[in-house]
Amino acid sequence: ANMKQEFEILNQFIKRRGLRYTSQREKVLDIFLSKEGHISLEELYKLVREKYPDIGYTTVYRTMKLLCECGLCQDLDLGDDVSRYEHKYAHQHHDHLICIKCNKVIEVVKQQIEKLQDDLAKKHGFLPVKHKLQIFGVCKKCLNKGK
């Protein structure tokens, strides 16, 4: 996806919200977009601090909330009370297999599952806005360790 689009989405959202523009939010977005996969708030904060020591934790936290609200980012609950985020804009919807031993997350995409979910919703005259499927279990590596 074109980076500029993400910044445009954020800026339009900020305008609609009547918030004032700050370059700090763009800096946080920039760092977030540079990392693929899942990133915790703590990890993101460290990366932001390395490049922009003047940006505080609260700014990073609030910016991530904004990014979730405007659809650029999705927060991920792996059941361990750690805030994690992943890119959402221009990314294919995927589900997660989550290892309860090492917290590893495997992203999986299965069109049949997506279709089934759509069919289910349609059958009930329901308009789905978002959904997440998370399967908790033990990954191959951890299983082999246990043998």
C-alpha positions in Angstrom: 0.0 0.0 0.0 1.1 3.5 -0.7 2.3 5.1 2.5 0.9 8.5 1.7 -2.6 7.0 1.7 -2.3 6.0 5.4 -1.2 9.5 6.4 -4.1 10.9 4.4 -6.6 8.6 6.2 -5.2 9.7 9.6 -5.3 13.4 8.7 -8.9 13.2 7.4 -9.9 11.4 10.5 -8.2 13.9 12.8 -10.0 16.8 10.9 -13.4 15.1 11.2 -12.8 14.6 14.9 -11.9 18.3 15.3 -8.5 17.4 16.8 -5.5 19.6 16.1 -2.8 18.3 13.9 0.4 17.2 15.5 3.5 15.9 13.6 4.1 13.5 16.5 1.1 11.3 15.4 2.6 11.0 11.9 5.9 10.0 13.4 4.3 7.2 15.4 2.3 6.1 12.4 5.5 6.1 10.3 7.3 3.8 12.8 4.2 1.6 13.1 4.0 1.2 9.3 7.7 0.3 9.1 7.1 -2.9 11.2 5.2 -5.8 9.7 3.4 -8.4 11.9 2.3 -7.8 15.5 4.0 -5.2 17.7 3.3 -4.6 21.4 2.8 -1.0 22.7 6.1 -1.4 24.7 8.0 -2.5 21.6 6.6 0.3 19.5 7.3 2.9 22.2 11.0 1.8 22.3 11.3 2.2 18.6 9.6 5.6 18.6 12.0 6.7 21.5 15.1 5.6 19.6 14.2 7.9 16.7 12.2 10.6 18.5 13.2 10.9 22.1 10.8 13.8 22.7 7.7 11.6 22.1 6.1 10.3 25.3 4.4 7.1 26.1 1.0 8.7 26.4 1.3 10.1 22.9 2.2 6.7 21.5 -0.7 5.1 23.3 -3.3 7.7 22.2 -2.0 7.6 18.7 -2.5 3.9 18.5 -6.0 4.3 19.8 -6.7 6.8 17.0 -5.1 4.5 14.4 -7.5 1.7 15.5 -10.5 4.0 15.4 -9.7 5.2 11.8 -9.1 1.6 10.6 -5.3 1.7 10.0 -4.6 -0.7 12.8 -6.2 -3.5 14.7 -5.5 -4.3 18.3 -4.9 -7.9 19.1 -5.8 -9.6 22.4 -3.8 -12.8 22.8 -5.3 -13.3 26.3 -2.2 -12.1 28.2 -3.1 -8.5 28.9 -0.4 -7.1 26.5 -1.6 -4.5 24.0 -0.5 -5.6 20.5 -1.2 -4.0 17.2 -1.1 -5.0 13.5 -1.7 -3.2 10.2 -5.2 -3.4 9.0 -5.4 -1.0 6.0 -4.9 -2.8 2.6 -4.2 -6.1 4.4 -6.2 -9.2 3.7 -8.4 -10.3 6.6 -6.7 -13.2 8.4 -7.3 -15.3 11.5 -4.9 -16.2 14.2 -3.5 -19.4 15.7 -2.1 -18.5 19.1 0.3 -20.7 21.1 -0.6 -20.6 24.8 3.0 -21.7 25.7 5.2 -19.3 23.8 2.6 -16.7 22.6 3.6 -17.2 19.0 1.0 -16.0 16.6 0.5 -17.7 13.2 -1.6 -15.8 10.7 -3.9 -17.9 8.6 -6.2 -17.1 5.7 -8.8 -19.6 4.6 -11.3 -18.2 2.1 -13.8 -21.0 3.0 -13.9 -19.7 6.6 -14.5 -16.2 5.4 -17.3 -17.3 3.1 -18.9 -19.4 5.8 -19.0 -16.4 8.1 -20.5 -14.2 5.4 -23.2 -16.9 4.6 -24.0 -17.3 8.3 -24.5 -13.5 8.7 -26.6 -13.3 5.5 -28.8 -16.1 6.6 -29.7 -14.2 9.7 -30.1 -10.9 7.9 -27.1 -9.6 9.8 -24.6 -7.1 8.6 -21.1 -8.0 9.9 -18.8 -5.0 10.6 -15.8 -6.9 11.9 -15.0 -10.3 13.3 -12.0 -12.2 14.6 -11.3 -15.8 14.8 -8.6 -16.8 17.3 -7.7 -20.4 17.9 -5.7 -21.0 21.1 -3.5 -24.1 21.4 0.1 -25.3 21.3 2.4 -24.7 18.3 4.6 -27.4 16.7 7.8 -26.2 18.3 6.3 -26.3 21.8 4.7 -29.7 21.1 8.0 -31.2 20.1 9.7 -29.7 23.2 7.2 -31.6 25.3 7.9 -35.0 23.8 
